[in-house]
Amino acid sequence: MSGRALTPELIFASATRQKITKYVDVAALALLVVDYLGTLEAEVAYMWPAELSAAKVLFFLSRYLALFDVPLAIYYHTSLGLPVRTCQILFSVETTSLLIGVAFAEAILFLRVYALSGRSKKMMVWLVFQFFGVHVAEFVVYILFLRNLQFGPSPLPTVIGCTPLPPKSQALNIQLSALFGLILANELAILLMTFTIGLMKYRNLRSPLMRIFYRDGFFYFLILSAVSAGNITVDLVGPVGTIRPLLN
């Protein structure tokens, strides 16, 4: 679609997506609260008295930033009648916060690889290079996306809230796919390094703790990979003429 007109089909699709998104947001908030309450006792027992360190700071930043992200996402997706400028600001703040949260979570994974390597200086240099290289690239792509993203008045103000305008080309969706592709590639690299170090240094260690460590790390990667792959697929093959940022 070359223009920016919202056709009846796009309006109906937008209303349907917003309805589904509201349910997903509420479900995410419920899971967040359950997870927080279920792990609060362990956090108080083990993390609060622990000495101040980079890992501790990253843990709390990653954990508590979600308490800001999810409510803001719910407000963004459920509010009606917001000015266009307010929608743009809310979207920018929400998605920027999410990307920062991803960076914090990935930083913990990088610290884990560094620890598994025996605090190798060579590994530290590479991890620092990879972390900042990938995340600078992610934020460059993200800023390009935000600069080209535009919002318009809601075609159904009593039903649809903030409304991104249909893009003039596939450029916006390609930028989103590139963003999630970088996230996925970074996670894959960390997974490969983790398992390589494990096979080289700990394959003869019959520790239940190590088995749990690698098992949980693998399932965590599968979940992140599924989210990133889903975003890439939807961005590239979804309905033409729409912006499909599952990120928010």
N, C-alpha and C positions, 0 to 999 in steps of 0.2 A: 504494500500500500504506500503510495507516494505522498498522499496528503495526510492531514492530521484530523480529519473529521471522524467523529465517533458514530459509527453506523449502529443501527438497532442490534445487530448481532454482537458487536463489540460491547455495547452497553449491557446486554443480557449476560454476556460472558464475564464482564467485570463485576456485575452484581453477584453472580454465582461464586466467583473466586473470593470476593470479599466475605461472603457468608461462610465459606469453607475456612477461610483464613481466621475468622473470628473464633470458630470452634477450635482450630489448632492452637491459637494463642491461649485460650482458656485452658486447654489440655496441658499446654507447656507450663503455664503458671501452676497448675495443680501438681504436675510432676516435680517442678522446682521446689514447691513448698514441702511436698512429701520427702524429697531427697534431702532438703536442708534439715528438716526436723529429725529425719532418720539418722543423720550423720553428725548432728550438733554435739551430741555427747562425746563422740570420738574426737571431734575438733577441739572441744574444751579440754579434754584430757591430754591430748598429744600435741596439738598445734599451739595453743595459747601459751603454755609454759616453755615451749621450745625457744632456743636462742634465736635472736634476729639473724636472718640470712636471706640471700636472694631467693631461695626456694620458698621460704615462709612468706615473703612479700608477694611473690608471684601467686602463691596459693590463695591468699586472701583477696588479691586483686581479681583473679579469675573467678573465684567463688562468689564474691559479693557484687561484682559488676553485673552479673546476671539478674540480680534483684532490681537493678535499674533498667536493664534492657527489656525484659519481658513486660513489665507494666507499661513502659513507654510504647512498646509495640502494640499492646492492647488498646491504649489510648489512640494511637495513630489509626488503627484499623476500625475502631468502633465509633469514633467521633464524627458527627455530621455537621455540615455547615461551616467548616473551618475555611478561613481565607486561603487562597492559593499559596501565598507567601508562607503562611504558617505550615501548610502541608509540606512545602519544600524544606523548611527548616527542620520539621519533625523527622522527615525521612532521612535527611543528611545526618542529624544527630544520632538517630537510632542505628543506622547502618554503619556509621563510623564507630560507634560504641561496640557494635558486634564484631567488627574487624579487629579492633583493639583487644577485645576479649579473646578472639581466636589467637592473636599474637601472644597474649599472656599464657594461654593454655599450651601453645606450641613451645614457648620458652621453657616451660616445665619439662616437656619431652626432650628438649635439647640438653637441659641440665642432667636428665636421666642418662642420656647417651654419654655425656662427659664423665659422669660418675662411673658408669659401667666400663669405660675405657681405662679406668685407673687414673683419671685426671691427667690424661696425656696432653702435653702442651700442643703437639701437632693437631690432635683432635680438637682441642679448644679453638685453635686458629681457624680450622676449617668450619667448625660449627658457627663461630661468630660471623665469618664470611658468608656462609649459606643463609643464616638467619636474617641478617640485615640486607643481603642482596635480594632474597626472595620477597621480604616484606616491603622494601622500597619499591620493587617492581609492582607488587600488589596495590600499593597505595597510589602509584602513578596511574595504573589502569583504572582504579576506582575514582580518582579525581577526574579523569577524562570522561568517565561515565556520568558523574554528577554534573559536569559542565554541560553535557548534551541532553540531560534529562529535564523535561519540562512538565509542569502540571497545569491543568486547566480547570475551569468550573465544573462541578459535578453535573452530569446530565440528569440525574435523579437525586436531588439534594436530600430527600427524605429516606432514601434507600442506600445510596452510594456516597461514601465519604471522599477522602482525597483521591484524585483521579490523575494518574500519569497520562500524558498525551501519547497517542500511538506514534512510534518513531517513523521518521521518513525513510529509513533503511534498516537493514539488519545490524548496523554498526553497534548499536547499544547492546543488543543481545550477544553479539560476538565479544564485546568488551566484558560482559558479565561471564561468559563462558571462559574467557582467558583468565579472569580473576579466580574462578573456582578451579580452573585447571592448574594454576600456580599453587593453590592451597593443596590440591590433591597430590601434585608432584612432590611438594615439600613433605607431606605426611608419608608418602611412599618412601622417600629417601630416608627419613627418620626410622621408619619401620625396618628397612633393609639394613641400616647401620646397627640398629638394636639387635636384630637376629644374627647378623654377622659376628658382632662382638660376643654375643651369647654362645655361638657355636665354637668360636675360637678360644674363649677364656673360661666358659662355665659349662661346657658340655658334659664334663665328668662330675659336676656338682649335683648330687641327688637331693636337692633342697626343695621341700614343698613350697616354701616362700618364693623361690625362683620360678617354679612352675606357675604359681598364681600370678606372679609378676608378668611373665610373658603371655600367659593366657589372657589376662585382662587388657594388656597392651594391644594384643592382636584384635580382640573384639572392639576395643575403642577405635582402632584404625578402620575396621570394617564399617562401623557406624559413620565415621567422618567421610569415608570414601563413598558410601551410599548417598549421603547428603550432597556431596560435591558432584558426583556422577549424575544424580537426579537433576541438579541445577543446570549442569551442562546440557543434558538431553533436552530439558524443557526449553532452555534458552535457544537452542539451535533448531529444534523440530516442532516447537509449539506453533499455535496459530499465528500466521503472518499479520503484522500490523499491531502487535501488542508488545508491551514490555513485561517480561516475566521474571522479576527479581524475587526468587524464593528466599533470597538472603534476608529479607525483612519479614 
